[in-house]
Amino acid sequence: MIGIITDAMDPMGRGRVRLRIPAMPGADSAWALTCVPFGGPAAAKPKVSDQVVIAFENGDSSRLVVLGKLAG
């Protein structure tokens, strides 16, 4: 599923983001965890308006995980 980042300023400093999911109209999502292949300075942080691929942990739509960013 595709999401669009609407907030990348995690108040807990854990690198989470909030999303708008076009296929699920309504308010922004809960805070979503982000996957990164490697940590460190080479890992690009997501930005507002980035399009990302998302999944739901154990099928629970309130537990989102960002799997990666779409190029372009």
N, C-alpha and C positions, 0 to 999 in steps of 0.2 A: 504494500500500500504506500502511497505517496503522501508526504506531509510538507508543510511550508513553515519554517521557523518564524515565530512571532516574538519570541523573547529569549535571549541568550544570556541574561544576567541572573544566574542562579543565586538566590539569596543565601544558600548554604555553601556556596563555593565548590560544589561537587561536579560542575561541568554539565549539569542538566539543562534542557531547553524546553520551551513550551511551543506547541504546534497548532496550526490550523490544518484540519484534514478535510480536503474538498469532498471526499466520498462520505463524510459524516458531518453534515452541516450542524452548526451550533457554535457554542463558545470555544475558546482556546482549550487545548488539552490540559491535563494535569502535567506536572513536571515529568519529563522523559529522560531516562538515562541514555548516554551516548556510548557507542562502541568505537574504539580506536584500535587499529592493528598494532600500533606501537606507541608508547608514550614518548615524552621528551619534546624538544623544541621543533622536531619535524612534523609533529601531529598538528594539523590545521584545526582550529577551533571553529565550530559552526557559527554562522552569522545570520542575523535577521534577514529574511526573504530567501535563504537557501532552500532549495528543494531537496528533501531527504527521503530515503527508503526506511519505512518503519515496520515493526512487528509488535504483536501483543504478547506479553509474557503469559504463557499457559492459556492463551485465548482470551485473556481478560483485557478489555478495551481501556480500562483505567490504568493499566500497567504497560506503558509504552517503552519501547527501546528503539533508538535510532541506529540503524545498521550501517548507513553510509550516506554520502552526499552524491547527488546527481551532478555530473559535469555539465558545464554550459551555462 
